[in-house]
Structure formats: C-alpha cells, structure tokens
Amino acid sequence: MTLITAIRLAGLLQLALIPVNFVAPYKLRYAASLAGATPVVRNIFYVHAGYIVFVLAGLGALCLGAADFLGSGAPLARWTCGYLAAFWGIRVLVQIFYYDREERRRNRALDVAFLTLFGFLAAVFAAAASTGGLR
C-alpha cells in the first residue's frame, strides 16, 4: 500500500467513526450516566461529543481531499501528519491506561477493534510525518 493510499484509507476510517459517535450514547447510556450532573456539565459533555464528530469529519475530508499534499513531505504536511500521529497515538494510550479495564474486558472485540483502528491511524500519520515525500 502506498503512503497516499494509506492516507486516503485513514480518511475513510475517520469518517467511518462518525456514525459510531451516534450509537455510543445509547450503548454507553450517556443520559443515565449524566442524570446526576449539573446542567452545565451535561451541556459541556454533549458539546464536546458534537465537536468530536465535527473534528472527525474535518480530518476525514482533509485526508481524502489533500492526501497528495499530506504525503508530499512539505514542512506543513509533515507537521500536520505529526500532529495527527500524536492525536491518534494519545488516543491509544488513553484507551489502554485510562479507560476502565473491566469495561474493556466486557467489550473485548470492540476494545481490540478500536485499538487496532487508532493504532493504524497513528502509524499512517507517523509514517507520513517522517518521510520526505515517499509515495
């Protein structure tokens, strides 16, 4: 797989995460979990969740529309890909070290699927950040 193809695939995968963010509130019972929170905390939580969808849409569109640039090795492209590698790499670390271990065990298939997905995204962007424009 070429770097440009991998960046495009990363774009599709980020877009594929959008519907997951509409299923998660039901699966994880957001409303029940937030019932005791103050209204402002509930508002902030839902706004942040909405912003995640917005960010995923932007990142997916960037990867699909500017894959050639992101893989070009240009300084701005390398910086952007380095940031995205850190963004997704930190997401892997959060899942491993911060998320509830028992919940991860109960949902092992999803846990492994998300770790694989986020690890792939981090690796693609790290490769793009570290190249001088390999295709």
Salt bridges, closest charged atoms under 4 A:
ASP68 OD1 - ARG8 NH2 3.76
ASP68 OD1 - ARG135 NH1 3.42
GLU102 OE1 - ARG105 NE 3.43
GLU102 OE2 - ARG106 NH1 3.80
GLU103 OE1 - ARG106 NH2 2.35
ASP111 OD1 - ARG104 NE 2.72
ASP111 OD2 - ARG108 NH1 2.76
